[in-house]
């Protein structure tokens, strides 16, 4: 079990290193990290999550009354 946990930590560390090496310098230079299609997907997810949050707060507000 310990070996599995250590392997997962190593994988996460490698993923963070790749992001730091690739994405951070590109972002500093002003380049977008996501492609235009990825930006559209992110906007859709933000819209859906805010709509879900609003519906949930409405339902919880009604139950509390």
LINGI-V290533 format. One record per run of one state. SS is the DSSP state (alpha for helix, beta for strand, coil for the rest). FROM is the first residue (numbers start at 1). TO is the last residue. Records with the same first field share a line. If there is no record, write none. Layout:
SS=FROM-TO + FROM-TO
This chain:
coil=1-1 + 29-35 + 65-65
alpha=2-28 + 36-64
